[in-house]
Every structure is written in structure tokens, then in C-alpha cells.
Amino acid sequence: MKKVILSLSLVFFAFNMFGYVTIRYYNKDSKEQVMKVTMDGNHSEVKFSASTTSSVAIQGGGTKCIIETSCGKVEVKDGANIEIKDGCIKIN
């Protein structure tokens, strides 16, 4: 019984280590935007489809990430609504 409880505790802990930052976006640009993302020291890329309103989930362990745009770096928190225009991000 102790082994089962210990195993379940480890599984629960492992699932909580990995989280997502979910961003709702509206890309006003007529082309897809691919931007670099940093989250908890890990680097990846995120694609924002052209002329679309949608959501993206960025995998990591935190509740915020930094997105590198042509206008500079922007810190975005989980659940944020952003607007993309001319390759720049505006948080709504």
C-alpha cells in the first residue's frame, strides 16, 4: 500500500512540474509570425497564424514567458490576450 501511495505521489508531482502558458491572440498581419520564446531558461519558438484569432500553449514550468518580437522583448503571463500587428505584440 505504501508503494502505491508513493508511486501516485511521484506521478502527481511529475505532472505538476510541467505547465503551460496559454495565450489568446489576434494576428492582424497577413503573414504567419514565428517568434522566439524563453520560459524558465528554456528557448523555443511559437507560430502565430496569419490573420487569425486563436490560442497557443507554450510548454514550460512557469506562469509567464518572454516573447522576442521585432519591436523588442515582451513578458506575457498565462491567460493573456495579445494583438499582433506589424510583428509587434500589444497586450490587451
MARMI-463523 format. One record per atom (N, C-alpha, C, O): atom name; x, z, y. Coordinates in Angstrom, 3 decimals, m for minus. Atoms other than C-alpha are relative to their C-alpha. Layout:
BEGIN
at x z y
CA X Z Y
...
//
This chain:
BEGIN
at x z y
N 0.828 0.000 m1.189
CA 0.000 0.000 0.000
C 0.874 0.000 1.256
O 0.554 m0.681 2.230
N m0.892 m0.045 m1.152
CA 2.865 0.802 2.393
C 0.618 m1.367 0.260
O 0.811 m1.756 1.412
N m0.587 1.327 m0.150
CA 4.383 m2.626 1.727
C m0.985 m0.962 0.661
O m0.599 m1.792 1.484
N 1.021 0.872 m0.586
CA 1.124 m4.342 2.611
C m0.156 0.292 1.491
O m0.224 m0.634 2.299
N 0.138 m0.386 m1.403
CA 0.774 m2.413 5.866
C 1.220 m0.451 0.791
O 1.088 m0.969 1.900
N m1.227 0.427 m0.665
CA 4.407 m3.096 6.754
C 0.028 m1.520 0.176
O 0.412 m2.015 1.236
N 0.026 1.466 m0.076
CA 4.011 m6.810 5.987
C m0.970 m0.483 1.064
O m0.650 m1.383 1.840
N 0.996 0.383 m1.009
CA 0.869 m7.083 8.098
C 0.486 0.335 1.411
O 0.231 m0.419 2.350
N m0.542 m0.384 m1.304
CA 2.580 m5.262 10.961
C 1.049 m1.000 0.462
O 1.072 m1.378 1.633
N m1.030 0.978 m0.354
CA 5.520 m7.669 10.875
C m0.609 m1.354 0.372
O m0.154 m2.003 1.314
N 0.673 1.259 m0.310
CA 3.221 m10.701 10.826
C m0.662 0.082 1.379
O m0.558 m0.852 2.173
N 0.651 m0.203 m1.289
CA 1.232 m9.308 13.776
C 1.030 m0.037 1.127
O 0.789 m0.661 2.160
N m1.070 m0.029 m0.998
CA 4.455 m8.668 15.720
C 0.566 m1.400 0.223
O 0.812 m1.797 1.362
N m0.559 1.350 m0.110
CA 5.785 m12.159 14.984
C m0.937 m0.920 0.775
O m0.469 m1.728 1.577
N 0.946 0.839 m0.726
CA 2.596 m13.817 16.268
C m0.045 0.363 1.477
O m0.268 m0.515 2.311
N 0.029 m0.417 m1.394
CA 2.722 m11.797 19.480
C 1.261 m0.374 0.755
O 1.252 m0.396 1.985
N m1.240 0.397 m0.648
CA 6.307 m12.862 20.182
C m0.129 m1.376 0.638
O 0.512 m1.652 1.652
N 0.145 1.362 m0.482
CA 5.217 m16.456 20.724
C m1.314 m0.127 0.737
O m2.383 0.135 0.186
N 1.189 0.162 m0.799
CA 2.807 m17.144 23.501
C 0.001 m1.370 0.651
O 0.874 m2.200 0.397
N 0.139 1.260 m0.695
CA 1.702 m19.987 25.668
C m0.353 0.259 1.453
O m1.023 1.238 1.782
N 0.474 0.044 m1.372
CA 1.329 m20.651 29.342
C m0.901 m1.229 0.051
O m0.443 m2.352 m0.155
N 0.962 1.086 m0.078
CA m1.798 m22.749 29.743
C m0.237 m0.341 1.457
O m0.518 0.535 2.275
N 0.153 0.473 m1.367
CA m2.074 m24.840 32.882
C m1.086 m1.065 0.035
O m1.059 m2.007 m0.757
N 1.026 1.014 m0.243
CA m5.123 m26.776 34.057
C 0.517 m0.851 1.164
O 0.904 m0.316 2.203
N m0.574 0.848 m1.041
CA m4.025 m29.801 36.084
C m0.887 m1.194 0.337
O m1.708 m1.635 m0.467
N 0.585 1.264 m0.442
CA m5.304 m32.764 38.074
C 1.151 m0.837 0.535
O 1.740 m0.501 1.562
N m1.083 0.879 m0.411
CA m2.745 m35.570 38.329
C m0.597 m1.146 0.814
O m1.242 m2.036 0.259
N 0.514 1.044 m0.884
CA m3.643 m37.738 41.335
C 0.845 m1.264 m0.058
O 0.410 m2.321 0.400
N m0.892 1.153 0.080
CA m0.705 m40.060 40.641
C m0.484 m0.991 m1.058
O m1.084 m0.609 m2.063
N 0.431 1.040 0.938
CA m1.348 m43.359 38.892
C 0.994 m0.207 m1.139
O 0.840 m1.129 m1.940
N m0.946 0.087 1.109
CA 1.615 m42.792 36.569
C 0.183 1.386 m0.622
O 0.013 2.414 0.033
N m0.257 m1.246 0.724
CA 2.404 m40.172 33.945
C 1.219 0.690 0.600
O 2.214 0.043 0.927
N m1.114 m0.797 m0.514
CA 4.649 m37.382 35.199
C 0.600 0.807 m1.142
O m0.125 1.487 m1.867
N m0.719 m0.806 0.984
CA 7.280 m35.838 32.907
C 0.920 0.925 0.789
O 1.782 0.465 1.538
N m0.758 m0.976 m0.778
CA 8.770 m32.633 34.300
C 0.695 0.995 m0.923
O 0.208 1.308 m2.009
N m0.751 m1.003 0.750
CA 11.363 m30.149 33.087
C m0.619 1.368 0.241
O m1.043 1.691 1.351
N 0.589 m1.340 m0.059
CA 10.113 m26.642 32.321
C 1.000 1.014 m0.537
O 1.662 0.771 m1.546
N m0.820 m1.116 0.470
CA 12.038 m23.379 31.991
C m0.910 1.207 m0.180
O m1.665 1.586 0.715
N 0.806 m1.178 0.311
CA 10.420 m20.403 30.309
C 0.840 0.935 m0.845
O 1.262 0.573 m1.943
N m0.813 m0.996 0.707
CA 12.317 m17.280 29.259
C 1.367 m0.544 m0.391
O 1.880 m0.227 m1.464
N m1.325 0.546 0.255
CA 15.599 m19.188 29.480
C 0.011 m1.231 m0.892
O 1.065 m1.834 m1.093
N 0.099 1.189 0.844
CA 14.367 m21.991 27.207
C m0.473 m1.181 0.834
O m1.323 m1.035 1.712
N 0.326 1.196 m0.764
CA 14.126 m25.539 28.522
C m0.789 m0.969 m0.873
O m0.512 m1.119 m2.063
N 0.775 1.024 0.688
CA 11.577 m28.187 27.568
C m0.556 m0.950 1.046
O m0.227 m0.838 2.227
N 0.647 0.928 m0.908
CA 9.542 m30.992 29.100
C m1.497 0.054 m0.208
O m1.978 0.355 m1.301
N 1.452 0.059 0.086
CA 5.865 m31.289 29.862
C m0.446 m1.325 0.603
O 0.100 m1.778 1.609
N 0.532 1.279 m0.469
CA 3.880 m34.514 30.301
C m1.383 0.224 0.601
O m2.250 0.862 0.003
N 1.294 m0.037 m0.670
CA 1.025 m34.793 32.762
C m0.514 m1.436 0.048
O 0.077 m2.282 0.719
N 0.547 1.357 0.075
CA m1.121 m37.866 32.036
C m0.439 m0.494 1.370
O m0.843 0.290 2.229
N 0.321 0.616 m1.282
CA m1.795 m40.301 34.879
C m1.492 0.085 0.317
O m2.335 m0.064 m0.568
N 1.369 0.021 m0.518
CA m4.971 m39.997 36.985
C m0.974 0.765 m0.896
O m2.044 0.261 m1.237
N 0.765 m0.766 0.983
CA m6.331 m37.257 34.734
C m0.132 1.450 0.408
O 0.743 2.018 1.061
N 0.174 m1.448 m0.045
CA m7.754 m33.772 34.785
C 0.045 0.470 m1.443
O m0.715 m0.013 m2.282
N m0.158 m0.470 1.370
CA m6.667 m31.894 31.685
C 0.709 1.345 0.008
O 0.886 1.960 1.059
N m0.757 m1.240 0.153
CA m4.798 m28.860 30.358
C 1.221 m0.263 m0.867
O 1.213 m1.144 m1.728
N m1.180 0.026 0.850
CA m1.350 m28.372 28.881
C 0.356 1.435 m0.360
O 0.113 2.363 0.411
N m0.473 m1.315 0.446
CA 0.054 m25.458 26.902
C 1.500 m0.100 m0.211
O 1.985 m0.965 m0.939
N m1.454 m0.030 0.112
CA 3.734 m24.626 27.230
C 0.368 1.206 m0.842
O 0.043 2.340 m0.487
N m0.317 m1.065 0.939
CA 5.095 m22.593 24.335
C 1.181 0.823 0.478
O 2.166 0.287 0.986
N m1.067 m0.919 m0.363
CA 7.232 m19.560 25.010
C m0.470 1.426 m0.195
O m1.498 1.671 m0.826
N 0.348 m1.399 0.190
CA 7.158 m15.810 25.160
C m0.480 0.690 1.260
O m0.757 1.889 1.239
N 0.368 m0.637 m1.256
CA 6.208 m15.214 28.769
C m1.377 m0.382 0.490
O m2.154 m1.032 m0.210
N 1.289 0.308 m0.614
CA 3.257 m15.483 31.096
C 0.173 m0.883 1.233
O m0.788 m1.147 1.955
N m0.252 0.920 m1.096
CA 4.915 m17.741 33.660
C 1.165 m0.902 m0.358
O 1.976 m0.579 m1.226
N m1.077 0.949 0.239
CA 7.228 m20.724 33.741
C 0.403 m0.626 1.329
O m0.303 m0.492 2.329
N m0.474 0.699 m1.190
CA 9.226 m22.720 36.261
C 0.028 m1.485 m0.326
O 0.678 m1.921 m1.277
N 0.059 1.451 0.186
CA 8.468 m26.427 36.568
C 0.838 m0.646 1.097
O 0.678 m0.347 2.281
N m0.873 0.692 m0.935
CA 11.074 m28.654 38.185
C m0.638 m1.333 0.387
O m0.819 m2.208 m0.459
N 0.619 1.225 m0.505
CA 9.478 m31.362 40.362
C 0.970 m0.718 0.922
O 2.059 m0.219 1.207
N m0.835 0.725 m0.962
CA 10.883 m33.973 42.705
C 0.032 0.705 1.352
O 0.883 0.402 2.188
N 0.074 m0.761 m1.259
CA 9.923 m31.572 45.537
C 0.627 1.385 m0.126
O 0.597 2.158 0.831
N m0.613 m1.302 0.215
CA 11.724 m28.560 44.052
C m0.621 0.718 m1.188
O m1.465 0.163 m1.892
N 0.485 m0.800 1.124
CA 11.042 m25.815 41.527
C m1.229 0.801 0.419
O m1.310 1.318 1.533
N 1.254 m0.706 m0.256
CA 7.598 m24.220 41.265
C m0.249 0.974 m1.144
O m0.195 0.588 m2.312
N 0.352 m0.984 1.019
CA 6.723 m20.993 39.433
C m1.501 m0.055 m0.229
O m2.288 0.054 0.711
N 1.404 0.133 0.367
CA 3.427 m21.352 37.575
C m0.341 1.077 m1.014
O 0.372 1.253 m2.002
N 0.439 m1.063 0.900
CA 1.561 m18.493 35.901
C m1.057 m0.517 m0.972
O m1.716 m1.525 m0.716
N 1.001 0.339 1.003
CA m0.645 m18.648 32.821
C m1.383 m0.044 0.642
O m1.754 0.849 1.403
N 1.353 0.146 m0.514
CA m4.134 m19.883 33.662
C m0.087 m0.666 1.364
O m1.174 m0.768 1.933
N m0.014 0.604 m1.335
CA m3.076 m21.609 36.894
C m0.694 m1.360 0.002
O m0.719 m2.067 m1.005
N 0.549 1.328 m0.258
CA m4.882 m24.643 38.309
C 0.946 m0.672 0.989
O 1.190 m0.152 2.077
N m0.933 0.694 m0.879
CA m2.473 m27.170 39.789
C m0.483 m1.407 0.288
O m1.293 m1.974 m0.446
N 0.274 1.384 m0.385
CA m2.713 m30.507 41.548
C 1.348 m0.692 0.147
O 2.270 m0.152 0.757
N m1.239 0.765 m0.074
CA m0.021 m33.158 41.208
C m0.258 m1.229 0.868
O m1.174 m2.009 0.609
N 0.104 1.162 m0.881
CA 0.441 m35.703 43.987
C 1.398 m0.393 0.440
O 2.165 0.446 0.911
N m1.317 0.522 m0.343
CA 3.487 m37.886 44.616
C 1.119 0.766 m0.711
O 2.201 0.949 m0.152
N m0.997 m0.697 0.805
CA 5.342 m35.980 41.879
C 0.207 1.460 0.387
O 1.100 2.121 m0.143
N m0.115 m1.393 m0.459
CA 4.849 m32.624 43.638
C m1.188 0.815 m0.510
O m2.275 0.278 m0.722
N 1.043 m0.889 0.502
CA 2.837 m29.621 42.434
C m0.492 0.905 1.110
O 0.289 1.498 1.853
N 0.660 m0.933 m0.914
CA 0.370 m27.694 44.549
C m0.876 0.914 m0.853
O m1.711 0.438 m1.623
N 0.792 m0.961 0.768
CA m1.106 m24.507 43.067
C m1.291 0.280 0.760
O m1.263 0.632 1.939
N 1.310 m0.249 m0.620
CA m4.828 m24.137 43.768
C m0.456 1.408 m0.209
O m1.537 1.780 0.248
//
